[in-house]
Every structure is written in structure tokens, then in C-alpha cells.
Amino acid sequence: MESSTFGPAQLVLTASIARRYYVDGRSKVEIADEFRLSRFKVARLLDQARNSGLVRIEISHPGAIDLDLSSRLQEALGLRRAIVVDTPEEDPAALRLQLGKAAADLLSEIVTADDVLGLAWARAVTAMTEQLTSLAPVPVVQLTGALTRPDVEANSVELVRHTARLSGGPAYLFYAPLVVPDAATARALRQQPEVAEAIGHFDSVTKAVVGLGSWAAGQSTLYDAMDEKSCDQLRRRGVVADISGVFVDADGRPVHSRVTDRVVAINAAQMDAIDEVIAIPYGLAKVDAVRAAVRSGLVNGIVTHAPLAKALMDQTH
């Protein structure tokens, strides 16, 4: 029945009943008493209000999260979690701030005292840790060596120490570069006592937050930190995404090479063993990288923004 077929009195009565029920939270029995109608008449009018379009029910949230797009993206990509922030921002720094806040809220919600939290360095992960206000008392494990660049203010050691201080749990960290000149140096570093101890805790990590870059200039801090020859070698091997030092091709297969042996960080097998791995990608240039990371099975949760989420959804159809 269309609302236009209601007479004026019926229309006002139906709207009043709908308001009592949906807005004021009154029961059907209370409404029936007030309007001197049977409970069945009230129920029928409420059904008519829904069917006619007089009442429309929308699931909304006063915050910045697009609940509908989040649930659709989660289902389309088969993710355990998807949080999509509805923001018009295009500036990378402003996006990192908004996504970092959403990721911080998510982490505060899902991390329990039974967890061990792993953190890899990324600008978005740094933005998240800076906005954390509460966290269960968990151990915090550093997953990647430090990337020292002029345009990088915080490194992996600092963000792990800051997060552990907030949670009150122990910090397992190490001082080593993320990328070293050769595989022998990387092997020697991994055998250093503090590095070996931190790496020994990788197997106990239950939740992790990692960086996710597209293998191109300006889209991955690791790409920008490497020499051109190494970047080209990995590109020729089919690398499209860098998940905090784990390189994957378009089908999500981890890529191993002489270059990857120079990285001091969690490896693909260790990352795969973690129950929940969350990335915070942003920018439309990262569509293929996100899809590769999801295909790999290494990343099963993302916090992102609406334009990238919609682009990912478009590729699934």
C-alpha cells in the first residue's frame, strides 16, 4: 500500500504510531492503549508504514565509519575485518590521521589481555600508535627493523616502545636497519642476542598491524629506501606489493630473491602464522597491492577510506 493511498486521518495516525514505536521506543501494547486500538491493528499499521515507505530504516553511525561499505567490502574480499572511513580527504597526511584514529579505536576494542601484539613500521601504523588512548596489558613485539630516512620522524623501535608504555606490557624490540647491503650482514644481525630474542617472539604474536605498499616509487617506503637495481629486480620477479618487507606478486604468492634476504623483518611464513593481520592502506594507486595482499592470505583485515574501498569493490564485479 502506498502512503499516498492513505486518507489524511489514516496517514497522521500511522505516522504517530510509527513515531511512538520507532523513535520513542514504546511497546505495541502501550501504543494500543494510548490510541484505543487492538495490538493487532497497531502491528498492521506499523507493517503498512514500512511497506509504504512512510518509515525507512537506515543503519547509520554518527562517526566517520561507512558501515554499509565496510560490511560489503568485508564480504566481497572475504576479510575478517574491514573498516571504511568515509572521508573526502585526499592529502596523505590527513588521510593517515583519520585512518590512524579508526585503526587505534579498532585495536583498543579487539586486543585482549590474552593477545601478543606485533607492530611493523609504516607511516599509517605510526599515526595509529600516536592516537592510541587505551590498550589491554599485552606484550608488544617489533616486527621490522628501523627505516632511517630524512622524511621519517618515528621508527619501529619508537612506536613499539610507545605502545608498550601505553599498554603496560613488555616491549620486545631490536636495533637493526630494515634493509642492509647484503644477505650475510642480515644473517649476522639476526643472530645478535637482542634481535634473536625479538624474532623468537614472532611465533607468539596473535594480532599484528603492518604496512602495505604498492611496489612503485612513492608508494612504498621500502621501495624508496632501496637502490634502483634491487627495485627493478623485484619488479621483474612480479612483485606488486610490499607487506612490511614481505614481497608478493599479483596472485598473492610470496617472492623470494637475493634482495629479500637483505631484509631484517618478519618473513612470509611467520606472518602467515599470525591469527589476525591488519593493514591500513590509502590512495587509489594501492588497489592492486591491496588485492595481492588479501589474495596472499597474509592480511585479513584492513582499515581504509571510501574511494579505495569502492575501487576494490569495482574490481570484484
ZIBELDA-V768085 format. One record per pair of residues at least 4 apart in sequence whose ideal C-beta (glycine too) atoms are under 8 Angstrom apart, sorted by the first residue. I is the first residue (numbers start at 1). J is the second residue. Records with the same first field share a line. If there is no record, write none. Layout:
I->J + J
//
This chain:
1->5 + 6 + 48 + 51 + 52
2->52 + 53
3->11 + 52 + 53 + 54
6->10 + 11 + 14 + 52
7->11
8->12
9->13
10->14
11->15 + 54
12->16
13->17 + 35 + 45
14->18 + 45 + 48 + 49 + 54
15->19 + 49 + 54
16->20 + 35
17->21 + 31 + 35 + 42 + 45 + 46 + 49
18->22 + 45 + 46 + 49 + 54 + 55
19->23 + 24
20->24 + 26 + 30 + 31 + 34
21->25 + 26 + 28 + 31 + 42 + 46
22->55 + 57
26->30 + 31 + 34
27->31
28->32 + 39 + 42 + 43 + 46
29->33 + 39
30->34
31->35 + 37 + 42
32->36 + 37 + 38 + 39 + 41 + 42
35->42
37->41 + 42 + 45
38->42
39->43
40->44
41->45
42->46
43->47
44->48
45->49
46->50 + 55
47->51
48->52 + 54
49->54 + 55
50->54 + 55 + 57
59->67 + 68
60->67
61->65 + 67
64->85 + 86 + 87 + 98 + 102
65->70 + 83 + 84 + 85 + 86 + 102
66->70 + 84 + 85 + 86 + 306 + 309
67->71
68->72
69->73 + 84 + 86 + 306 + 309 + 310 + 313
70->74 + 82 + 83 + 84 + 309
71->75 + 82
72->76 + 313
73->77 + 79 + 82 + 84 + 302 + 309 + 312 + 313
74->79 + 80 + 81 + 82
76->312 + 313 + 316
77->82 + 291 + 294 + 312 + 316
78->294
79->294 + 300 + 301 + 302
80->276 + 300 + 301
81->106 + 110 + 276 + 278 + 300 + 301 + 302
82->301 + 302 + 304 + 309
83->102 + 103 + 106 + 302 + 303 + 304
84->304 + 305 + 306 + 309
85->98 + 99 + 102 + 303 + 304 + 305 + 306
86->305 + 306
87->95 + 98 + 305 + 306
89->94 + 95 + 98 + 305
90->94 + 95
91->95
92->96 + 282 + 283
93->97
94->98
95->99 + 282 + 283 + 305
96->100 + 123 + 124 + 127 + 280 + 282
97->101 + 127 + 131
98->102 + 305
99->103 + 124 + 127 + 128 + 280 + 282 + 303 + 304 + 305
100->104 + 124 + 126 + 127 + 128 + 130 + 131 + 280
101->105 + 128 + 131
102->106 + 303
103->107 + 124 + 125 + 127 + 128 + 209 + 278 + 280 + 303
104->108 + 128 + 129 + 131 + 132 + 133
105->109
106->110 + 278 + 303
107->111 + 117 + 128 + 132 + 135 + 207 + 209 + 278
108->132 + 133 + 134 + 135
110->207 + 276
111->115 + 117 + 135 + 136 + 138 + 207
112->136 + 138
113->136 + 137 + 138
114->206
115->136 + 138 + 206 + 207
116->138 + 139 + 141 + 201 + 204 + 205 + 206 + 207
117->135 + 138 + 139 + 140 + 141 + 163 + 167 + 205 + 206 + 207 + 208 + 209
118->140 + 141 + 142 + 143 + 202 + 205 + 207 + 208 + 209 + 266 + 274
119->125 + 129 + 140 + 141 + 142 + 143 + 156 + 159 + 160 + 163 + 208 + 209
120->125 + 143 + 144 + 156 + 208 + 209 + 210 + 211 + 244 + 245 + 265 + 266
121->125 + 126 + 144 + 146 + 147 + 155 + 156 + 159 + 178 + 211 + 244
122->126 + 210 + 211 + 212 + 213 + 221 + 244 + 280
123->127 + 152 + 211 + 221
124->128 + 211 + 280 + 281 + 282
125->129 + 159 + 209 + 210 + 211 + 280
126->130 + 153 + 154 + 159
127->131 + 280
128->132 + 209 + 280
129->159 + 162 + 163
130->162
132->163 + 166
133->166
134->166
135->163 + 166 + 167
136->167
137->167 + 168 + 169
138->167 + 169
139->164 + 169 + 170 + 171 + 172 + 201 + 204
140->160 + 163 + 164 + 167 + 169 + 170 + 171 + 172
141->160 + 172 + 198 + 201 + 202 + 204 + 205
142->156 + 157 + 160 + 171 + 172 + 173 + 174 + 198
143->156 + 202 + 205 + 208 + 210 + 244 + 265 + 266
144->156 + 178 + 211 + 244 + 245 + 264 + 265 + 266
145->156 + 174 + 176 + 177 + 178 + 179 + 189 + 263 + 264 + 265
146->155 + 156 + 157 + 175 + 176 + 177 + 178
147->152 + 155 + 156 + 177 + 178 + 179 + 221 + 222 + 225
148->152 + 155 + 177
149->221 + 224 + 225
152->221
154->158 + 159
155->159
156->160 + 173 + 178
157->161 + 173 + 174 + 175
158->162
159->163
160->164 + 171 + 172 + 173
161->165 + 171 + 173
162->166
163->167 + 171
164->168 + 169 + 170 + 171
165->171
172->197 + 198 + 201
173->194 + 198
174->192 + 194 + 195 + 197 + 198 + 199
175->194
176->180 + 189 + 192 + 195 + 264
177->264
178->222 + 225 + 245 + 263 + 264 + 265
179->222 + 225 + 226 + 262 + 263 + 264
180->185 + 186 + 189 + 262 + 264
181->185 + 262
182->186 + 262
183->187 + 258 + 261 + 262
184->188
185->189 + 262
186->190 + 261 + 262 + 263 + 264
187->191
188->192
189->195 + 264
190->195 + 196 + 199 + 264
191->195 + 196
192->196
193->197
194->198
195->199 + 264
196->200
197->201
198->202
201->205
202->266 + 270
203->270 + 273
205->274
206->274 + 275 + 276
207->274 + 275 + 276 + 277 + 278
208->271 + 274 + 276 + 277 + 278
209->277 + 278 + 279 + 280
210->243 + 244 + 271 + 277 + 278 + 279 + 299
211->221 + 242 + 243 + 244 + 279 + 280
212->241 + 242 + 243 + 244 + 279 + 280 + 281 + 286 + 289 + 290 + 293 + 299 + 302
213->219 + 220 + 221 + 222 + 223 + 241 + 242 + 286 + 289
214->219 + 220 + 240 + 241 + 242 + 285 + 286 + 288 + 289
215->219 + 220 + 223 + 231 + 234 + 235 + 239 + 240 + 241 + 242 + 247 + 289
216->220 + 223 + 285
217->223 + 224 + 231
218->224
219->223 + 283 + 285 + 286 + 289
220->224 + 242
221->225
222->226 + 242 + 245 + 263
223->231 + 242
226->230 + 231 + 259
227->231
228->232
229->233
230->234 + 259 + 262
231->235
232->236
233->237 + 257 + 258 + 259
234->239 + 247 + 255 + 257 + 259 + 260
235->239
237->247 + 249 + 255 + 257
238->249 + 250 + 255
239->247 + 248 + 249 + 255
240->248 + 249 + 250 + 288 + 289 + 292
241->247 + 248 + 288 + 289 + 290 + 292 + 293 + 296
242->246 + 247 + 289
243->247 + 248 + 271 + 279 + 293 + 296 + 298 + 299
244->265 + 266 + 271
245->260 + 263 + 265 + 266
246->254 + 265 + 266 + 267 + 268 + 271 + 298
247->254 + 255 + 257 + 260
248->252 + 253 + 254 + 255 + 268 + 292 + 293 + 295 + 296 + 298
249->253 + 255 + 292
250->288 + 291 + 292 + 295
251->292 + 295
252->292 + 293 + 294 + 295 + 296 + 297 + 298
253->296
254->268 + 296 + 298
255->260
256->260 + 261
257->261
258->262
259->263
266->270 + 271
267->271
268->272 + 296 + 298
269->273
270->274
271->277 + 298
272->297 + 298
276->300 + 301
277->298 + 299 + 300 + 301
278->299 + 300 + 301 + 302 + 303
279->290 + 293 + 299 + 301 + 302 + 303
280->302 + 303 + 304
281->286 + 289 + 290 + 293 + 302 + 304 + 308
282->286 + 304 + 305 + 308
283->308
284->307 + 308 + 311
286->290 + 308
287->291 + 308 + 311 + 312 + 315
288->292
289->293
290->294 + 302 + 304 + 308 + 312
291->295 + 312 + 315
292->296
293->298 + 299
294->299 + 300 + 302
304->308 + 309
305->309
306->310
307->311
308->312
309->313
310->314
311->315
312->316
313->317
//
